[in-house]
Amino acid sequence: MESGKVRSSNFELLRIAAMLMIVMFHIFLHWPKAQLTDMNSIDFFGNGLFNRPEFYPQLWLIHAAMPLGPVGNGLFMMLSGYFLASRERIDLARVSQKILMQLFFATVLLVIASALFDSLYNQDTGIYLALIVSGEFNNGWWFIGYYFVVIVIAALFLNKFLAGLEEKQYFTFLITLLAFVQFSWSGRLLDGLASELRTAGIGVFFYALGGFLHKYQPFKEIKPRSLLFVIALVNLFHLLSSYNVTRGNIESFVRNGGNGDFVQFIGELGNFDILVVILVVCLFEIFRRIRIPHSRIINFLGSSTFMIYLIHENAFFWSLYNIRDCITLLYDQPFLLLLEILKWTLLDFLLGVSAYTIFGILLRAVRLRRKRAARLLEPMGKGRIELEIASAQKAEDRESL
C-alpha cells in the first residue's frame, strides 16, 4: 500500500517472492496436506497409502512447505513498516479505499467465475466445487483484517511512539514485544484478552522491526552468505522437529493399541513462531541489499500481489485442487507432484495478475468518466455562479435606488 513514488524494484521483487511463497503454501495446505489427513478424502479416492504408523521420506516435501505462508505474511508486514513507520501521517481513508475496492472486485469476479465454471464442470465424478457467495466479502481472507489492524494501530499512535524513541529504546521495545508474544504464558494471556491478539502482536513487531531496519540497519555488516547459511540451518531444524513430532505420534499410536488407520500429522508454524521470525529477517535483509534497475514490470507485478492473494485463497480454488488425487502421486513420484504444485502456483499468480489488470482498466475508465463529467459540468457551474452574482448586483442596485 505504499505510494508509487517510493517503490523500489528490489522490494517489489521481495513482495512477489513473498506472494509466491504464500500461494505455494496454500496449495500444499489445501491439497496434499488436506488429502493426507482427511479420512473422507482418503475413503473417496482410496489412497490411504500413508495411513500406517511409519515415517515416510516423501512427507518431507509437505513438512518443508509449512513455513512458507507465515514467512510470507511476516515479509509483507515488514515491508509496510519499512516504508510507513517513519511517516508522520498514514492516510487511512486511502488505504481503506484501496482494500475495499479490490476486495469488492475480487468477490464479484469469484462469484461469477465459480458459477460459470460449475455450469461447465462434469459433476458425474461425484466431486462438487465450492461456489463463492457474496458473504466472502465479509467473512473471507483473514490476512486483510490482520494487516488493517496493524496499519490502524500504526496510524493512531505507533508511528508517533516509534518516532520518539532513541535506538536503544527502540531495540528494547522490539525485544520486549518479541518476548511477550514468544513466551507461552504471556502469549496465551494475549489470546485470552482477545482472540488472535497474539497474532496482532507479532504483526506490530514485524511492522516496527521494518521501521527499525530502515532507520538503523543493524545487520549491515552480516554477509549475505551468512544469511543464506542461517536460512538453510533453520529449515533443517524445522524438518528435524517435524520428524520428532511424527515419531512421537507413532509411539503414542502404538502405545494406545494401534487400532484403526494412522493419520499423519503435518504441523503448521504460527505467525509468531521464532523460526518464522528468523527466516523473515534473513530473507528481508538479502532482498534489501539487491541492486537492480528500476523495472516497471516488477513494480506492476508487486502492486498486483494483494489481488493475487484474493483470487487464489478461497474455497473455490481449494475444491479445484482436490478434483485430482495427489496422494498416489506423492507416494509414487513426489517430484512430479512438486512440478504440479509449481504449475498451480504460477497459474494462480497469473490469474491474479490478470484480475488486477482488468481491475486497473475498469478503475481508469471510471476515473476518466468522472473527469469528463466534471469538465462538462464546470462551465455550467461557472455560468450559474455568474448568474447569481449578476442577480445579487441587480438587487443591490435596486436597494440603492
C-alpha positions in Angstrom: 0.0 0.0 0.0 3.0 2.3 -0.3 3.0 5.3 -2.6 4.3 4.6 -6.1 6.9 7.3 -5.6 8.8 5.2 -3.1 8.6 1.9 -4.8 12.0 0.2 -5.3 12.2 -2.8 -7.6 14.2 -4.9 -5.1 11.5 -4.6 -2.5 8.8 -5.2 -5.2 10.7 -8.3 -6.1 10.6 -9.4 -2.4 6.8 -8.7 -2.5 6.5 -11.0 -5.5 8.6 -13.7 -3.8 6.6 -13.4 -0.6 3.3 -13.9 -2.5 4.7 -16.9 -4.4 5.6 -18.4 -1.1 2.1 -17.8 0.2 0.4 -19.2 -2.9 2.6 -22.3 -2.8 1.9 -22.8 0.9 -1.8 -22.6 0.4 -1.7 -25.1 -2.4 0.2 -27.5 -0.1 -2.1 -26.8 2.7 -5.4 -27.3 0.8 -4.3 -30.1 -1.5 -1.7 -32.7 -0.4 -2.0 -31.9 3.3 -5.8 -31.9 3.2 -6.0 -35.2 1.3 -3.4 -36.7 3.6 -5.3 -36.0 6.8 -9.0 -36.0 5.7 -10.4 -39.5 6.1 -13.4 -38.6 3.9 -11.0 -37.8 1.1 -9.0 -40.9 1.7 -12.1 -43.1 1.5 -13.3 -41.3 -1.6 -10.0 -41.7 -3.5 -9.0 -45.0 -1.8 -5.5 -43.5 -1.4 -4.6 -44.4 2.3 -1.0 -45.2 1.3 0.4 -43.3 4.2 -2.0 -44.5 6.9 0.4 -46.8 8.7 2.5 -45.8 11.7 5.7 -45.1 9.8 7.7 -42.1 8.8 7.7 -41.7 5.0 10.5 -39.7 3.4 8.0 -38.4 0.8 6.4 -36.4 3.5 9.5 -34.2 3.9 8.1 -32.3 0.9 4.9 -31.2 2.8 6.8 -30.5 6.0 9.3 -28.3 4.2 6.4 -26.2 2.7 4.8 -25.3 6.1 7.0 -22.3 6.9 6.3 -20.6 3.5 2.9 -19.0 4.4 3.8 -17.5 7.8 7.2 -16.2 6.4 5.4 -14.6 3.5 2.9 -12.9 5.9 5.8 -11.6 8.0 7.6 -10.2 5.0 4.5 -8.2 3.9 4.2 -6.7 7.4 7.9 -5.8 7.5 7.7 -4.2 4.0 4.9 -2.0 5.3 6.8 -1.0 8.3 10.0 -0.3 6.3 8.2 2.3 4.3 5.5 3.6 6.6 6.9 3.5 10.2 8.8 6.8 9.7 5.8 8.7 8.3 4.1 11.3 10.5 0.7 10.5 8.9 -0.8 7.4 7.2 -3.9 8.1 5.1 -6.3 5.5 6.4 -9.0 6.6 4.0 -6.7 5.9 1.1 -5.6 2.5 2.5 -9.2 1.5 3.3 -10.4 2.6 -0.2 -7.7 0.5 -1.9 -8.5 -2.6 0.1 -12.3 -2.3 -0.2 -12.3 -1.7 -3.9 -10.1 -4.7 -4.7 -12.0 -6.8 -2.2 -15.3 -6.0 -3.8 -14.0 -6.6 -7.3 -12.5 -9.9 -6.4 -15.7 -11.1 -4.7 -17.8 -10.2 -7.7 -15.4 -11.8 -10.0 -15.2 -15.1 -8.0 -18.9 -15.3 -7.6 -19.4 -15.1 -11.4 -16.4 -17.2 -12.3 -17.3 -20.0 -9.9 -20.9 -20.2 -11.1 -19.8 -20.3 -14.8 -17.1 -22.9 -14.1 -19.6 -25.1 -12.2 -22.1 -24.9 -15.0 -19.5 -26.4 -17.4 -18.0 -28.9 -15.0 -19.0 -32.5 -15.2 -20.4 -33.4 -11.8 -20.8 -37.1 -12.6 -17.4 -37.6 -11.0 -19.0 -37.1 -7.5 -16.7 -34.2 -6.7 -18.5 -30.9 -6.3 -17.0 -27.4 -6.5 -17.3 -24.9 -3.6 -19.0 -21.9 -5.1 -18.3 -18.4 -3.9 -21.2 -16.3 -2.4 -21.3 -12.6 -1.5 -20.6 -13.3 2.1 -17.0 -14.0 1.1 -16.6 -10.2 1.1 -17.2 -10.0 4.9 -16.0 -13.4 6.1 -13.1 -14.5 3.9 -9.4 -13.7 3.7 -8.2 -13.4 7.3 -5.0 -11.6 6.4 -6.9 -8.4 5.3 -8.1 -7.8 8.8 -4.7 -8.7 10.3 -2.9 -6.2 8.1 -5.5 -3.5 8.5 -5.5 -3.7 12.3 -1.7 -3.2 12.3 -1.9 -0.2 9.9 -4.6 1.4 12.0 -2.5 0.9 15.2 0.4 2.5 13.3 -1.7 5.4 12.1 -3.3 6.1 15.5 -0.2 6.0 17.8 2.5 3.5 16.9 4.4 5.7 14.4 4.4 8.7 16.8 5.6 6.4 19.6 8.4 4.9 17.5 9.5 8.4 16.3 10.2 9.4 19.9 12.5 6.5 20.6 16.3 6.5 20.6 18.0 3.5 19.0 18.5 1.7 22.4 14.9 2.4 23.4 13.6 1.2 20.0 15.5 -2.0 20.4 14.2 -2.5 23.9 10.6 -2.1 22.7 11.2 -4.7 19.9 12.9 -7.3 22.0 10.3 -6.9 24.8 7.4 -7.2 22.4 9.0 -10.3 20.8 9.5 -11.9 24.2 5.9 -11.2 25.1 4.5 -13.0 22.0 7.0 -15.8 22.2 6.6 -16.9 25.8 3.8 -19.4 26.1 2.1 -18.0 29.2 2.2 -14.3 28.1 1.1 -15.4 24.6 -1.9 -17.3 26.0 -2.6 -14.2 28.1 -2.8 -12.1 25.0 -5.2 -14.5 23.3 -7.2 -14.7 26.5 -7.7 -11.0 26.4 -8.9 -11.1 22.8 -8.9 -13.9 20.2 -5.8 -13.6 17.9 -4.3 -10.8 19.9 -1.0 -12.7 20.0 -1.0 -12.7 16.1 -1.7 -9.0 16.1 1.2 -8.6 18.5 3.6 -10.3 16.1 2.2 -8.1 13.3 3.1 -5.0 15.2 6.5 -6.4 15.9 7.2 -7.1 12.2 5.9 -3.6 11.3 8.1 -1.9 13.9 11.1 -4.1 13.0 10.8 -2.9 9.4 11.0 0.7 10.6 14.0 -0.2 12.8 15.9 -1.8 9.9 15.2 1.2 7.7 16.4 3.7 10.3 19.4 1.9 11.8 20.4 -1.0 9.5 21.6 -3.2 12.4 22.6 -6.2 10.2 24.5 -4.3 7.5 27.8 -6.0 8.5 26.4 -9.5 8.1 27.3 -11.0 4.8 24.6 -12.5 2.5 26.2 -15.9 2.6 25.9 -15.9 6.4 22.2 -15.1 6.0 21.8 -18.0 3.5 23.5 -20.3 5.9 21.1 -19.3 8.7 18.1 -19.9 6.4 19.3 -23.4 5.5 20.1 -24.2 9.1 16.6 -23.0 10.3 14.9 -25.1 7.7 16.9 -28.2 8.6 16.0 -27.6 12.2 12.3 -27.4 11.2 12.5 -30.7 9.3 14.2 -32.4 12.3 11.5 -31.0 14.6 8.8 -32.3 12.2 10.4 -35.8 12.3 10.4 -35.8 16.1 6.7 -34.9 16.1 5.9 -37.7 13.8 7.9 -40.2 15.8 6.1 -39.1 18.9 2.7 -39.6 17.2 3.7 -43.1 16.1 4.8 -44.0 19.6 1.5 -42.7 21.1 -0.5 -44.6 18.4 1.3 -47.9 19.2 1.0 -47.5 22.9 -2.7 -46.9 22.6 -3.2 -50.2 20.8 -2.5 -49.2 17.3 -6.1 -49.8 16.2 -7.6 -48.2 13.0 -5.9 -46.0 10.5 -2.9 -43.9 11.5 -3.4 -40.3 10.4 -0.2 -38.5 9.6 0.2 -35.2 11.3 1.7 -32.2 9.4 2.4 -29.4 11.8 1.9 -25.8 10.8 4.0 -22.9 12.1 2.3 -20.0 13.8 3.0 -16.5 12.5 4.8 -15.8 15.8 7.0 -18.9 15.7 10.6 -18.0 16.4 11.8 -19.9 13.3 9.4 -17.8 11.2 10.9 -14.6 12.7 14.5 -15.6 11.9 13.6 -16.6 8.3 11.7 -13.3 7.8 14.6 -11.2 8.9 17.2 -13.1 6.9 15.1 -13.0 3.7 14.3 -9.3 4.1 18.0 -8.5 4.6 19.0 -10.4 1.5 16.5 -8.7 -0.8 17.2 -5.3 0.8 20.7 -5.5 -0.5 19.8 -6.5 -4.0 20.6 -3.7 -6.5 18.5 -4.0 -9.6 17.5 -1.3 -12.1 14.0 0.2 -11.8 11.6 -2.1 -13.5 8.1 -1.2 -14.4 7.2 -4.9 -14.9 8.5 -5.9 -11.5 6.8 -3.0 -9.9 3.5 -3.8 -11.6 3.7 -7.4 -10.5 4.5 -6.3 -7.0 1.5 -4.0 -6.9 -0.8 -6.9 -8.0 0.1 -9.2 -5.1 -3.0 -8.2 -3.0 -5.3 -9.2 -5.8 -3.4 -12.4 -6.3 -4.0 -13.2 -2.7 -7.7 -12.6 -3.0 -8.1 -14.6 -6.2 -6.3 -17.8 -5.2 -7.2 -18.1 -1.4 -10.8 -19.2 -1.3 -12.9 -22.4 -1.1 -13.5 -22.4 -4.9 -9.8 -22.8 -5.7 -9.4 -25.4 -2.9 -12.1 -27.5 -4.5 -10.4 -27.2 -7.9 -7.2 -28.6 -6.5 -9.0 -31.5 -4.9 -10.6 -32.7 -8.1 -7.5 -34.8 -8.5 -5.9 -37.4 -6.2 -2.4 -36.2 -5.3 -1.6 -38.7 -2.6 -0.9 -41.5 -5.0 1.4 -39.2 -7.0 3.1 -38.1 -3.8 3.7 -41.8 -2.8 5.0 -42.9 -6.2 6.6 -39.8 -7.8 6.9 -36.9 -5.3 9.0 -34.9 -7.8 6.1 -34.9 -10.2 3.7 -33.7 -7.5 6.1 -30.8 -6.8 6.0 -29.9 -10.5 2.2 -29.9 -10.4 2.2 -27.6 -7.4 4.7 -25.3 -9.1 2.3 -25.3 -12.1 -0.7 -24.4 -10.0 1.4 -21.7 -8.2 2.3 -20.0 -11.4 -1.3 -20.4 -12.8 -2.8 -18.8 -9.6 -0.3 -16.0 -9.8 -1.1 -15.3 -13.4 -4.8 -15.4 -12.8 -4.4 -12.8 -10.0 -2.3 -10.6 -12.2 -4.9 -10.8 -15.0 -7.6 -9.9 -12.5 -5.6 -7.0 -11.3 -5.1 -5.8 -14.9 -8.8 -5.9 -15.5 -9.4 -4.1 -12.2 -7.0 -1.4 -13.2 -8.6 -0.9 -16.6 -12.0 -0.6 -15.1 -10.8 1.8 -12.5 -9.1 4.0 -15.0 -12.3 4.0 -17.1 -14.4 5.1 -14.2 -12.0 7.8 -13.2 -11.8 9.1 -16.8 -15.6 9.3 -17.0 -15.7 11.2 -13.7 -13.1 13.7 -15.1 -15.1 14.2 -18.3 -18.3 14.7 -16.4 -16.5 17.2 -14.1 -15.2 19.1 -17.2 -18.7 19.2 -18.7 -20.3 20.5 -15.5 -17.6 23.1 -14.9 -18.9 25.7 -17.5 -22.4 25.2 -16.2 -21.2 25.8 -12.7 -19.4 28.9 -13.8 -22.5 30.2 -15.6 -24.6 29.6 -12.5 -22.2 31.5 -10.3 -22.1 34.4 -12.8 -25.9 34.5 -12.9 -26.1 34.5 -9.1 -23.5 37.4 -9.0 -25.4 39.4 -11.6 -28.7 38.8 -9.7 -27.1 39.9 -6.4 -25.7 43.0 -8.1 -29.2 43.9 -9.5 -30.7 43.5 -6.0 -28.0 45.9 -4.6 -28.7 48.4 -7.3 -32.5 48.3 -6.6 -31.8 48.8 -2.9 -29.5 51.8 -3.6 -32.2 53.4 -5.7 
